[in-house]
Amino acid sequence: MSRAHRRNCRHFAAQFRDGFAHDSGQSHSVGAPSSARLDARRAEDGAPTSAGDVAIDTRRAMTPSAEQDLRWMRHALALAERAAGEGEVPVGAIVVRDGDVLGEGWNRPIAAQDPTAHAEIQALRAAAQRAGNYRLPGAELYVTLEPCAMCAGAIVHARIARVIYGAADPKGGACGSVFDLLPSDSRFNHRTECTGGVFAQVAGALLREFFAAKRAKS
């Protein structure tokens, strides 16, 4: 892992040290637009978000790759909202290859009574079933929260080409925040690239709102 990537990971992690992790929680209302949802809408128009971050204006010159990253991360954020509505920690993920969604998922460990049912695992399972192969070469995985060690291992086994995540996870992230598993290095037999911080403020705000609502009910 390059020094620059480590520095970026530590920077993203520091932004969210006040708090969240993959854990269980009670349901909270998503009937009214949350500030995270409003931020996502503002971000689509390149407007400043309530978290103080100025989103990228997609109407200006951008690389096709950057435009696609924003597009698919919005999709993942919508899935994270779905998880929140089901009382799960709001994390969403999708697997994309050649411009098509192969699989999508959101956190479901409580509903599924399955400790492995993180959003990334759900999306990988759906993608593998659709592709008819447990390996997904050339595919990219978008997730709203930095993958944990379990999910990073599954991502490498699935031969995912690139991971794009939103908020850093300072309590268990495996992309440099806590563990250095992604981007994968020569210790693995597959190279997975990694990009972090796409709509990080929006994804982080959604998590903070969830846990604030959970604490208020306790």
Solvent accessible surface area in square Angstrom, and as a share of the most:
residue,aa,sasa,rsa
1,M,61,0.27
2,S,66,0.43
3,R,205,0.75
4,A,51,0.39
5,H,33,0.15
6,R,91,0.33
7,R,153,0.56
8,N,78,0.40
9,C,1,0.01
10,R,97,0.36
11,H,106,0.47
12,F,43,0.18
13,A,0,0.00
14,A,58,0.45
15,Q,71,0.31
16,F,1,0.00
17,R,142,0.52
18,D,110,0.57
19,G,12,0.12
20,F,4,0.02
21,A,27,0.21
22,H,43,0.19
23,D,71,0.37
24,S,68,0.44
25,G,15,0.14
26,Q,99,0.44
27,S,60,0.38
28,H,27,0.12
29,S,98,0.63
30,V,54,0.31
31,G,72,0.69
32,A,76,0.59
33,P,73,0.46
34,S,25,0.16
35,S,46,0.30
36,A,2,0.02
37,R,44,0.16
38,L,63,0.31
39,D,0,0.00
40,A,22,0.17
41,R,127,0.46
42,R,89,0.33
43,A,1,0.01
44,E,84,0.37
45,D,84,0.44
46,G,17,0.16
47,A,34,0.26
48,P,87,0.54
49,T,8,0.05
50,S,77,0.50
51,A,38,0.30
52,G,65,0.63
53,D,41,0.21
54,V,110,0.63
55,A,11,0.08
56,I,96,0.49
57,D,27,0.14
58,T,37,0.22
59,R,181,0.66
60,R,178,0.65
61,A,110,0.85
62,M,40,0.18
63,T,84,0.49
64,P,103,0.65
65,S,61,0.39
66,A,34,0.26
67,E,73,0.33
68,Q,71,0.31
69,D,11,0.06
70,L,8,0.04
71,R,120,0.44
72,W,16,0.06
73,M,0,0.00
74,R,55,0.20
75,H,58,0.26
76,A,0,0.00
77,L,9,0.05
78,A,64,0.49
79,L,12,0.06
80,A,0,0.00
81,E,28,0.12
82,R,129,0.47
83,A,0,0.00
84,A,0,0.00
85,G,37,0.35
86,E,79,0.35
87,G,5,0.04
88,E,1,0.01
89,V,3,0.02
90,P,1,0.01
91,V,0,0.00
92,G,0,0.00
93,A,0,0.00
94,I,0,0.00
95,V,0,0.00
96,V,6,0.04
97,R,62,0.23
98,D,137,0.71
99,G,42,0.40
100,D,80,0.41
101,V,37,0.21
102,L,22,0.11
103,G,5,0.05
104,E,66,0.29
105,G,3,0.03
106,W,33,0.12
107,N,2,0.01
108,R,74,0.27
109,P,34,0.21
110,I,76,0.38
111,A,58,0.45
112,A,46,0.35
113,Q,164,0.73
114,D,38,0.20
115,P,109,0.69
116,T,48,0.28
117,A,1,0.00
118,H,21,0.09
119,A,0,0.00
120,E,0,0.00
121,I,15,0.08
122,Q,37,0.17
123,A,0,0.00
124,L,13,0.07
125,R,116,0.42
126,A,37,0.29
127,A,0,0.00
128,A,22,0.17
129,Q,152,0.67
130,R,154,0.56
131,A,37,0.29
132,G,69,0.66
133,N,78,0.40
134,Y,146,0.56
135,R,98,0.36
136,L,1,0.00
137,P,79,0.50
138,G,51,0.49
139,A,0,0.00
140,E,46,0.21
141,L,0,0.00
142,Y,1,0.00
143,V,0,0.00
144,T,2,0.01
145,L,0,0.00
146,E,0,0.00
147,P,0,0.00
148,C,21,0.13
149,A,40,0.31
150,M,74,0.33
151,C,0,0.00
152,A,2,0.01
153,G,25,0.24
154,A,29,0.22
155,I,0,0.00
156,V,7,0.04
157,H,128,0.57
158,A,8,0.06
159,R,37,0.13
160,I,0,0.00
161,A,36,0.28
162,R,44,0.16
163,V,0,0.00
164,I,0,0.00
165,Y,1,0.00
166,G,0,0.00
167,A,0,0.00
168,A,0,0.00
169,D,3,0.02
170,P,18,0.12
171,K,126,0.53
172,G,17,0.16
173,G,0,0.00
174,A,0,0.00
175,C,0,0.00
176,G,0,0.00
177,S,13,0.08
178,V,67,0.39
179,F,97,0.40
180,D,43,0.22
181,L,50,0.25
182,L,0,0.00
183,P,15,0.09
184,S,0,0.00
185,D,43,0.22
186,S,115,0.74
187,R,176,0.64
188,F,70,0.29
189,N,128,0.66
190,H,39,0.17
191,R,122,0.45
192,T,0,0.00
193,E,79,0.36
194,C,16,0.09
195,T,48,0.28
196,G,18,0.17
197,G,23,0.22
198,V,20,0.11
199,F,22,0.09
200,A,8,0.06
201,Q,36,0.16
202,V,3,0.02
203,A,2,0.02
204,G,0,0.00
205,A,10,0.07
206,L,8,0.04
207,L,1,0.00
208,R,64,0.23
209,E,49,0.22
210,F,0,0.00
211,F,14,0.06
212,A,47,0.36
213,A,26,0.20
214,K,53,0.23
215,R,151,0.55
216,A,88,0.68
217,K,114,0.48
218,S,119,0.77
